[in-house]
Amino acid sequence: MSDKGYVHSDVLVTTDWVAENLNNPQVRLVESNEDVLLYSTGHIPGATHIDWVRDLNDAIRRDYLDAKEFTALMGRNGISRDTTVVFYGDKNNWWATYAFWVFKLFGHPDCRIMDGGRKKWAAEERPMVRDVPTFAAVDYPVQPRADYKIRAFRDQVLEHIKGNNPLVDVRSPQEFNGELLHMPGSPQEGALRGGHIKGAASVPWSRAVAEDGTFKTADDLRAIYEGEKGLTPNDTVIAYCRIGERSSHTWFVLTYLLGYENVRNYDGSWTEWGNLVGVPIENPSKN
């Protein structure tokens, strides 16, 4: 297990722990990446691939898979209700925490993150394979999606603003300032307006990660979120980005590593907010 002063240190596992549990039938490794083709080039032995586009999202609506679809996803990946699911992926576990967050929407009990992700596993020259594992189908009970606990919707964000509660914008500084609509180097599309939600604080998600891809220590994280931005563990916080994936990383940091009890991810994020009529927006680039 990882121990860097986190409130819930058991939610992180080390690459050593994963290596020691490759053949543990109670553990299922899940790789989830921004690059959906990366898994096929090599992955940790025994890891299954959960594609954030194909597996986690509704094919028609801007929403996530429903309870029956989640049950089917678990069943065909051999994940039972008591399976320990360990997520890892590219981009410093950015998409791994997104998959983790979706699993928590359905209340899967034991979810963890491999600290350092693919980057650390590869840097340590640990084994990678191309074989795609198969699993015996299992029964997974249908679980209602508990959106109200860790997910925020636009009307709730509006109420949040009215109450002067803190928001964390985890996008790049250029997106926050209204210069860009998407990350630098990406197509600038998806929103009609640039800027940020009124009153939001800018803390790019990647600031939570050390050079080797692992999470920074709890002290370093508190220096950022509390020392610089004035957050406290008693705050009710909403994090957002462009579509909710980068902000799931910050949600994970605040909730599990720093122990904040009231953090929600606004997955509508800037793709929704930047297209709404009449909502409060601040755009420094237009000043």
N, C-alpha and C positions, 0 to 999 in steps of 0.2 A: 504494500500500500504506500501511497505517497503521504509524506508528513512535512508540510511547509507552513504549519500554523493555521491550516484551514479549519473552519467550524465543522464541516462534514468531510473529513479527509478520506473516509472510506469510499467516497464516490469516484475517486481517482485510483487507477491501478498503474503500476510501472510496467515498462517493457519486460523486466525480469519476471514479474508476476504473470504476465501473459504467456511468456515462454514456458513457465512452469505449469501452466494450466491448458496447454494446447490440446491435451487429450482428456480434459475433464468434461464428462458428459453433462454436467450441470451448468457449463459455461458455453454461451454462444457468442462468437466474435462477429461483429457486424461492421463492414466497411461501407462508408458513405462519403462520397466525394463531390466536389463541384464538377470535376471532369468525370462524367459518367462512364467514359471508356477506360479510365485509369485502372480499374479493378482487373480488367482482362489482360493487362500487361504484367501482372504479378501482384499477389496479395499474401497475407499471412496464412499459413496452412490452416484449413478448416474454416476460414472466414466466409460468411455469406455476404452477398452484395445487396444492399437496399438502395435503390435508385430514387433520389428525391423527387424526380419528375414522374417516373412511371409508378412507383410504389406508394408514395406518401401523399400525392395530390389527387384531388378529384379530376377526372378527365374532362369535365365540362365546366363546372363552376369554379370560381376562385375560392377554393376551400380545400380541406383535407379529406382523406378517405374517411368513410363512415365506420360505425362500429362493426358491422358485418364484414366489411372489407379488411379492417384491421385484424379481425379474428382469422380470416382466411390467410392473410399475410403471415401471421404468427404460425398458423398450422403448417403451411408448406415450408417454412423455415425451421421447423422442429423446435419452436420456442413454446414452452409451456408457461403457465402462470408463475411457476417457481424457478424458472431459468434465470441465471445471472447473465444479463446481456451487456457486453462490453463493446462500446462504439469507438471507432477510430477512423481517420481519414486524412485527406490532403488539406492544404491551406491552414495548418495549425489547428486541426480539428474543428474548423468553422462549420462544415456540414455534418460532422459527427454530432456536435451539440444540437444541431437542427433536428436530426433524427431522434436524438435523446429527448428533445422537447416534445416532439410528436408522440413518442411512446408514453411520455408522462401525461399527455392529454387523455390517454386511455388508462392511466394509472398503473402502468406496469411497475411492480414493486421494486425490482432490483436492477437498476440501470447504472452503468458506470462508463467512464471515459478512460481510454489508455492515454496517459499523459505523454505528450510529444507527438502522438499520431504517427502517420506513415513516415514523416520526415525523420523522427528519432529511430524508429525501427530500421529504416534503410541505412541511416548513418552508422548504426551499430552492426551493419552487415549481417543481420539476422535473416533466416530463410524466408524466401518468397516463392510462391508456386503459381502456376496458371490453371491447375486443376480446379474445376468448379465442384464443390462438395454437394452431395445430395443428402437429404434428411428424411427419416420416416415421418410421415404426417402425424401430427398430434392434435388433440382437442384443446382449444383455447376458449374459455368462456367469453361470451359477448359482453363487452364493457361499454357503458355509456361514455361518450366523449365529454370530459369535464372542462369545457371551454371557460367557464366562469372563474376557475381557480388561477390559471396561469396565462390566460389569453385575454387581450384587450381588443375591443371593437371601437369604431370611430366615435360613437355616441358616448362611450365611456371615456375616451380620450378628451372629448369636449368637456365633460363633467370634471375630469381630472384637472384640466387647465383652469376651470372656474374656481376650483378649490386651492389653486396655487401649489399643487403637488408637483414633485420633480419628474421631469422627463429626461431620458438620456438618449441622445442622437449618436449612434455608433458608426455612422458613415464617415467617409473621408472629409477632411476640412473643406475641400473644394465643393463637395455636395452640400455640406452644412451651410456654406457661405452663399450658395446659389449660383456658383460658377458652372457647376456640372449637374446633370440629372442622374448620372450613374457613376460608378467608380472610374477613376482615370484609366484610359486605355480601352474602355468598353463603349459600345454604341450608346449615344446619348438620347435615350428614348424612354418612354414609359410614363412620363408625367408632363403636364402642360405648364407647370410652374416649378421654379426652383426655390431653394431656401430651406427653412426648417420650421417645425411647429413652434409657435410662439412660446417663449420661455424655456425651451429645451437647452440642455447643456451638451456641449460637444465632447465626447470621449470615444475616439475611434476604437473599435473592438480589438484591434491588433495590439493596442497598448498593454493588454493584459497578458501578453505572451512574451517569454524570454527568447533569446537568440536561438536556442536549441529546439524551439517549438513547444516546450513545456510551459505551463502556467507560472507566472511570477509568484513569489511568496505572498502570503497574506498581508504582511507588513507593506510590501511594495504596492499591492492592490489597494490597500486602505489609503496609502499616500495619494493615490490617483483619485479614487472615487470620493473619499472623505476629506483628505487634506486639501485637494485642489478644488473639488466641486461641492463640498459641504454636505454630502449625503450622510445619513445615519441609518443604522440597522432598523430603526423604528419607522422609517419613511415608507410610504406607499409609492412605489416607483413603476413607471412604464418605460420600457426600452423599445426603440424602433430603428429601422434602417430603410431599405428600399422595398423589400418583399418579406422581411421577417427572418431571414436566415442569419445575417450577421448579428442581429440583435438577440437571437437565441443564444449566441456565445456569451454575450454580456449578461443575459438572464441567468445563464448557468453560473457565471462567476459570482454575481451578486447573491444568488439564492443558495448555492452549495458551498462555495469557497469562503464567502464572507458571512453567510448565515442570515441574510435578509429574508424576512418571512412574507413580505408582501410585494412581490415583483411580478409583473406581467409583461408578456411580449405582444406588442401591437404588430401583428403580421401583415395587416393591410398596409402599414408603413407608408413610405413616401409615394409609392405607386398609386395608392388610394388617396392620400392626403393632398398630393400635388395636383390631383384632378378634380377635387371637390370644389363646389361653388360656395364662396363666402366664409370659408374657415380661416382662423387666424394663422397667418404665415409671416415670418420674418425673413427678409432677403437682403443681407448686407451688400450684395453685389449691385443692388439697384439704388442704394443710398447715394 
